[in-house]
């Protein structure tokens, strides 16, 4: 099959997945309510508590945690990507696609691409809500928006590829949700996304090498650090982006390989 046909079929499956998403009013409402709850309750309340700590004021803490909430939104959206596969298997659509003359690789790739688009939309909503709630953008440069897009895309690719591959193997909704909840909290709290400063020791080392830490660090340096309007990104932010891109390429390639292999064995 030609590459042109592969891209067309991948685009068609991606478009179908996005139609299911934006036609679902409940999912759109959750995309609006969830960031409001996280930022309004957790962000504002925690920033008022952290404001009394030495070297930390409420505004700087809210700015830091708002950037982290964008990363967490991309994570939660990506982790739910495998659920659509389980529903499609339950209602028979996955079997129909497998029987059709569609390349096996187009099926998981379309889910990953659709999830990436969802993440970009939902993270943009979170950013707007954070601005309304008091986010102070003090480092807006020509690199800020490209960094935002790059970070969200990389986080989405990493975790949607992983969970699409898991969704290809696991057939029960309860088991998938259990794995989702098992990994969600450690990924969130063992990173620099929730708090700008992480703990020391073994947990601190784990958090330091968590991809979410690199993502949150890049966003904070792109939006809330004081730099010149036309300045180039510094080494730390560039390093974070490079790490995210490398991890995204490796994990996406491995995820698509195992997902395609799982489709062939079913």
C-alpha positions in Angstrom: 0.0 0.0 0.0 1.3 3.5 -0.9 2.3 6.1 1.6 -0.4 8.4 0.3 -3.1 5.8 1.1 -1.6 5.2 4.5 -1.8 8.9 5.4 -5.3 9.2 4.0 -6.6 6.3 6.1 -4.8 7.6 9.2 -6.3 11.0 8.7 -9.8 9.5 8.2 -9.5 7.5 11.5 -8.1 10.5 13.3 -11.0 12.7 12.0 -13.5 10.0 13.2 -12.0 10.0 16.7 -12.1 13.8 16.9 -15.7 13.9 15.8 -16.7 11.6 18.6 -14.9 13.9 21.0 -16.3 17.3 20.0 -19.8 16.0 19.5 -19.8 14.7 23.1 -21.1 17.5 25.3 -20.1 15.7 28.5 -16.4 15.6 27.4 -16.4 19.2 26.5 -17.9 20.1 29.8 -15.3 18.0 31.6 -12.6 19.8 29.6 -13.8 23.1 31.1 -14.7 22.0 34.6 -11.6 19.9 35.4 -9.1 22.8 35.0 -11.4 25.1 36.9 -11.4 22.7 39.8 -7.7 22.1 39.8 -6.7 25.7 39.4 -9.5 27.3 41.3 -9.5 24.9 44.3 -6.0 23.4 44.5 -4.1 26.2 42.8 -5.6 29.2 44.6 -5.9 27.5 48.0 -2.3 26.1 47.9 -0.9 29.4 46.7 -2.4 31.2 49.7 -0.9 28.6 52.0 2.5 28.6 50.4 2.6 32.4 50.4 3.7 32.4 54.1 6.8 30.2 53.4 10.3 31.9 53.3 11.2 32.9 49.7 7.8 32.0 48.3 4.9 34.3 47.7 1.4 33.3 46.6 1.7 34.9 43.1 4.9 33.1 42.2 3.5 29.7 43.5 0.3 30.1 41.5 2.3 31.0 38.4 4.4 27.8 38.9 1.5 25.5 39.6 -0.6 26.9 36.7 2.2 25.8 34.3 2.2 22.5 36.0 -1.5 22.1 35.5 -1.1 22.5 31.8 1.3 19.5 31.8 -1.0 17.5 34.1 -3.9 18.2 31.7 -1.9 16.9 28.8 -1.0 13.8 30.9 -4.6 13.0 31.9 -5.9 13.5 28.3 -3.2 11.2 27.0 -3.8 8.5 29.6 -7.4 8.2 28.6 -6.5 7.6 25.0 -6.6 3.8 25.3 -10.1 3.8 26.7 -11.5 4.6 23.2 -9.9 1.4 21.9 -11.6 -0.7 24.6 -15.0 0.8 23.7 -14.4 0.3 20.0 -13.5 -3.3 20.7 -16.6 -3.8 22.8 -19.0 -2.3 20.2 -17.2 -4.2 17.3 -15.8 -1.3 15.5 -12.2 -2.4 16.1 -12.9 -5.8 14.5 -14.4 -4.1 11.5 -11.3 -1.9 11.0 -9.0 -4.9 11.4 -11.0 -6.7 8.7 -10.9 -3.7 6.3 -8.0 -3.0 4.0 -6.5 -0.5 6.5 -2.8 -0.6 7.5 -2.4 -1.9 11.0 -0.2 1.0 11.9 -2.9 3.5 11.0 -5.2 2.3 13.8 -3.0 3.2 16.9 -1.4 6.1 15.1 -4.8 7.8 14.5 -5.6 7.5 18.3 -2.3 9.1 19.2 -2.8 12.0 16.7 -6.3 12.6 17.8 -5.2 12.6 21.5 -2.5 15.2 20.6 -5.1 17.5 19.1 -7.3 17.1 22.1 -4.5 17.9 24.4 -3.6 21.1 22.6 -7.2 22.3 22.8 -7.7 21.4 26.4 -4.3 22.8 27.5 -5.1 26.0 25.7 -8.3 26.2 27.7 -6.4 25.6 30.9 -4.0 28.4 30.0 -6.8 30.9 29.4 -8.5 29.9 32.7 -5.2 30.4 34.5 -4.9 33.9 33.0 -8.4 34.7 34.3 -7.5 33.4 37.8 -4.4 35.5 38.0 -1.5 33.9 36.1 1.2 36.5 35.5 3.0 36.0 32.3 6.3 37.8 32.9 8.5 36.2 30.2 6.5 36.2 27.0 8.9 35.8 24.1 8.8 34.7 20.5 9.6 31.3 21.8 6.8 31.0 24.3 4.0 29.7 22.0 6.3 27.3 20.1 7.5 25.9 23.4 3.9 25.5 24.7 3.0 23.6 21.6 6.2 21.5 21.7 5.7 20.6 25.3 2.1 19.6 25.0 2.7 17.6 21.8 5.7 15.7 23.4 3.8 14.9 26.6 0.8 13.7 24.6 2.9 11.6 22.3 4.8 9.9 25.1 1.8 8.9 27.2 -0.8 8.4 24.6 1.5 6.0 22.7 2.1 4.1 26.0 -1.6 3.9 26.9 -2.8 3.1 23.3 -0.4 0.1 23.4 -1.8 -0.9 26.8 -5.3 -0.5 25.4 -4.5 -2.8 22.6 -3.5 -5.6 25.0 -6.0 -5.1 27.9 -9.6 -5.9 26.9 -11.5 -5.1 30.1 -12.4 -1.5 31.0 -12.0 -2.1 34.7 -8.4 -3.4 34.3 -7.5 -0.4 32.1 -8.9 2.1 34.6 -7.1 0.4 37.4 -3.7 0.8 35.6 -4.6 4.4 34.8 -5.3 5.2 38.4 -2.2 3.3 39.5 0.1 5.3 37.4 -1.6 8.7 37.4 -0.8 9.8 41.0 2.9 8.7 41.0 3.5 10.4 37.7 1.8 13.6 39.0 3.4 13.9 42.4 6.8 12.4 41.5 7.5 15.3 39.2 8.1 19.0 39.2 4.7 19.7 37.7 2.7 20.0 40.9 5.4 21.8 42.9 8.3 24.0 41.7 10.6 22.4 44.2 10.7 18.6 44.6 11.8 16.5 47.6 15.3 15.2 48.1 16.6 11.6 48.2 15.3 8.8 46.1 11.9 10.4 45.4 13.7 13.6 44.3 15.9 11.7 41.9 12.9 10.0 40.4 11.1 13.3 40.0 14.2 14.9 38.5 14.2 12.3 35.6 10.4 12.3 35.1 9.5 13.6 31.7 6.8 15.8 33.3 9.5 17.6 35.2 11.2 18.6 32.0 7.9 19.6 30.5 6.9 21.8 33.5 10.4 23.4 33.6 10.3 24.3 30.0 6.9 25.9 30.3 7.8 27.9 33.4 11.0 29.3 31.7 9.0 30.1 28.6 6.2 32.1 30.4 7.1 33.2 33.9 10.8 33.8 34.0 11.9 37.4 33.5 13.8 37.5 30.2 14.1 39.9 27.3 11.3 40.0 24.7 13.4 38.7 21.8 15.9 36.6 23.8 16.9 33.1 22.7 15.8 30.2 25.0 18.5 29.5 27.6 20.4 26.2 27.8 18.2 24.8 30.5 14.9 25.2 28.6 16.5 24.0 25.4 17.9 21.0 27.2 14.4 20.2 28.5 12.9 20.4 25.1 15.6 18.2 23.6 15.0 15.6 26.3 11.2 15.7 25.7 11.6 15.3 21.9 14.1 12.4 22.3 11.8 10.6 24.8 8.7 11.3 22.7 10.3 9.8 19.5 11.6 6.7 21.3 8.4 6.0 23.3 6.1 6.7 20.3 8.1 4.3 18.1 8.0 1.6 20.7 4.3 2.2 21.5 3.3 2.0 17.8 5.4 -1.2 17.4 3.8 -3.0 20.3 0.3 -1.8 19.4 0.7 -3.0 15.8 2.0 -6.3 17.0 -0.9 -6.7 19.4 -3.4 -6.0 16.6 -1.8 -8.8 14.5 -2.0 -11.4 17.3 -5.7 -10.7 18.3 
